[in-house]
Amino acid sequence: MDNHPISRLAAATLASNAFLVPLAMSASSSPSPNHPRVLLWYLSLRKPWFKPPDWVIPLAWLGIESALATAAYRLMRSSPSAPRRRALTLLAFNVFMIGGWSRLFFKGGQLGVSTVAAASMVATGVEYVHQARQVDKPAARAGIPFVVWVSFATALTATLWSLYSSR
C-alpha cells in the first residue's frame, strides 16, 4: 500500500506544469517570426555586454523547469505539512510568474514592471528554497538554479530599464 498523499501519476502530471504553464503563457509573447512586432522590438534593444547569446536562454530554462518539475514531484509525494504546502504554493507562483514575466517583458515591453516582477521571483524563490529544505533537501536544491538565473535576469532587466528610462 502506498501511503504517499498523491499517486505517482497524479504527481507527475501536476509536476509537468512546470513546463506547460510557462510555455503556454509565453507562446503568445515570444520574440519569434510568429510575433514580428515583438521580435522587432526585442532586436531593437541595445543589450548590455553580459547578456548571454539568445540560444542559451531556452536551454537554461529547460534545465530550470526540469529541476522545478522534479522538485514539485518530490514535494507532492512527501508527507503533508505546513512547509510542504508553502513550498508548493511558492513553486506554483514562480512557475506562473515565469510565463507572466515573459508577457510583461516581451509582449508588454514593460521594463520597469518586468524588473519588479523578476525581483519578486528572486524573493519568492529564496523563500521556496527555505520552505522546501524543511521537507525535502533535493527539492530545495532544485530551486537554486531558478534563484540564480532569475537574479541574473533581474540584473539584466534592470540594466535595460535603466538604459531606456532615461530616454
C-alpha positions in Angstrom: 0.0 0.0 0.0 1.3 3.4 -1.0 1.0 5.9 1.9 2.0 9.0 -0.1 -0.6 11.8 -0.2 -0.7 11.7 -4.0 -0.1 9.0 -6.6 3.0 8.9 -8.8 0.9 9.5 -11.9 -1.0 12.5 -10.4 2.2 14.0 -9.0 4.0 13.6 -12.4 1.0 15.0 -14.2 0.8 18.1 -11.9 4.6 18.5 -11.9 4.6 18.7 -15.8 3.0 22.1 -15.4 6.5 23.4 -14.6 7.0 23.1 -18.4 3.5 23.6 -19.7 2.4 26.7 -17.9 5.4 28.9 -18.8 5.3 27.5 -22.4 1.6 28.3 -22.8 1.9 31.7 -21.3 4.9 32.8 -23.3 3.7 31.3 -26.6 1.9 34.5 -27.5 4.7 36.8 -26.5 8.0 35.2 -27.6 10.3 37.2 -29.9 9.9 34.9 -32.9 8.9 35.2 -36.6 5.4 34.3 -35.3 5.3 37.6 -33.4 7.1 40.0 -35.7 6.3 43.1 -33.7 7.7 41.6 -30.5 10.7 40.3 -32.5 11.5 43.7 -34.0 11.1 45.4 -30.6 13.5 42.8 -28.9 16.0 43.1 -31.7 16.0 46.9 -31.5 17.0 46.8 -27.8 20.6 47.7 -27.1 21.5 44.9 -24.8 24.2 45.0 -22.1 27.5 43.2 -22.6 26.6 40.5 -20.1 23.5 39.3 -21.9 24.1 35.7 -23.0 23.5 34.6 -26.6 19.9 34.0 -27.4 20.3 30.2 -27.8 21.5 29.9 -24.2 18.2 31.2 -22.7 15.8 28.4 -23.7 18.5 25.8 -22.7 18.8 27.4 -19.3 15.0 27.5 -18.9 14.8 23.8 -19.9 17.2 22.9 -17.1 15.5 25.2 -14.6 12.0 24.0 -15.4 13.2 20.3 -15.3 14.5 21.0 -11.8 11.3 22.7 -10.7 9.2 19.8 -12.1 11.4 17.3 -10.2 11.0 19.4 -7.1 7.3 19.6 -7.5 7.0 15.8 -7.9 9.2 15.2 -4.8 7.2 17.6 -2.7 3.8 16.3 -3.8 5.0 12.8 -2.9 6.1 13.9 0.6 4.0 13.9 3.8 1.7 16.8 4.2 2.9 19.7 6.3 2.8 23.4 6.5 6.3 23.9 5.0 5.3 21.5 2.2 2.1 23.5 1.5 4.1 26.7 1.5 6.8 25.3 -0.7 4.3 24.0 -3.3 2.5 27.3 -3.2 5.7 29.3 -3.8 6.8 26.9 -6.5 3.4 27.2 -8.3 3.6 31.0 -8.0 7.1 31.1 -9.5 6.1 28.7 -12.4 3.2 31.0 -13.2 5.5 34.1 -13.0 8.0 32.6 -15.5 5.3 32.9 -18.1 4.0 36.2 -16.6 7.4 37.8 -16.8 7.6 36.9 -20.5 4.3 38.5 -21.2 5.3 41.7 -19.2 8.7 42.0 -20.8 8.2 40.8 -24.4 4.6 41.4 -25.2 4.1 44.5 -23.0 7.6 46.0 -23.3 7.2 47.0 -19.6 10.8 47.1 -18.5 10.2 48.6 -15.1 7.3 46.2 -14.2 9.4 43.3 -15.6 12.3 44.3 -13.3 10.0 44.3 -10.2 8.4 41.0 -11.3 11.8 39.4 -11.7 13.0 40.7 -8.3 9.8 39.4 -6.7 10.6 35.9 -8.2 14.0 36.1 -6.6 12.4 36.7 -3.2 9.8 34.0 -3.6 12.4 31.7 -5.0 14.6 32.1 -1.9 11.6 31.5 0.3 10.7 28.5 -1.7 14.2 27.0 -1.1 13.8 27.8 2.6 10.4 26.1 2.9 11.3 23.1 0.7 14.5 22.5 2.7 12.3 21.7 5.7 10.6 19.0 3.7 13.0 17.6 1.1 16.6 18.8 0.7 16.9 17.7 -3.0 13.7 19.6 -3.8 15.1 22.6 -2.1 18.4 22.4 -4.1 16.4 22.1 -7.3 15.2 25.6 -6.7 18.7 27.1 -6.5 19.2 27.3 -10.3 15.9 29.2 -10.6 17.0 31.7 -7.9 20.4 32.2 -9.6 19.0 32.6 -13.1 16.2 35.0 -12.0 18.8 37.0 -10.1 20.8 37.3 -13.3 17.6 38.1 -15.2 16.7 40.8 -12.7 20.1 42.5 -13.2 19.7 42.2 -17.0 16.2 43.6 -17.0 17.1 46.4 -14.5 20.0 47.4 -16.8 17.7 47.6 -19.8 15.2 49.6 -17.8 17.9 52.0 -16.8 19.1 52.3 -20.4 15.7 53.1 -21.7 14.1 55.0 -18.9 16.5 57.9 -19.4 15.3 58.4 -23.0 
